[in-house]
Amino acid sequence: MAKETILVVDDEEDILELISYNLGKEGYKVMTVASGEEARDTARTKLPDLIVLDLMLPGMDGLEVCRTLRTDAKTAHIPIIMLTAKSEDADVVAGIELGADDYVTKPFSPRVLLARIKAVLRRAAPDSASESDTIKIHDIVINPVRHEVLADGKSVRLTLTEFRILHFLARRPGWVFTRYQIVDGAQGDDVVVTDRSVDVHIVSLRKKLGKLGSQIETVRGVGYRLKDR
């Protein structure tokens, strides 16, 4: 049975009950709060393994919660799945730009949400790779065991999804990958993201890597690659 602790944030009591019931059946420990401020404070003090975060909240909304948690060293690593009643790309892109790892639109199937949660937790689990699998290329050092990235010797804070995309590209420098291949290779084929969201992750990666971000090259009409020289 699962033992991870999941924080569920939503201002609708029936949604909280539905998610709590289904997560509880799967063996997860569940904490629930109904506001953005409570979500921020609970995440900082309890450090859950994953957060299911509604975007439309009273007071501090979900996007602001996400932004706050991602800029706090204590909570920056916690995976976040957004819940939103909106299906427009702009809402999804905004959340991913702030560091969310996945999203589910309302109304949703509890089975779909559970699948997304399991997939994100699986990606967040410590890698079984050894230190010898550390990748060094273009003054970028990627440690898959520690989930750490150094660029020009300086630590770069990446979201889980950004890390996996960079690691995926770096394992085969020079190879060109389509957006669908990046989704499959870096996130798993049981996670649904849009082409647009892959683009957003790449833009964010380039910014965080600074001048080394130019090593991630766009191959027009195909996808992306990490330069091999």
Secondary structure, DSSP 8 states (H G I E B T S, - for coil): ----EEEEE-S-HHHHHHHHHHHHHTT-EEEEESSHHHHHHHHHHH--SEEEEES--SSS-HHHHHHHHHTSTTTTTS-EEEEES---HHHHHHHHHTT--EEEESS--HHHHHHHHHHHHHHHS-----GGG-EEETTEEEETTTTEEEETTEEE---HHHHHHHHHHHTSTT--EEHHHHHHHHH-TTS---HHHHHHHHHHHHHHHGGGGGGEEEETTTEEEE---
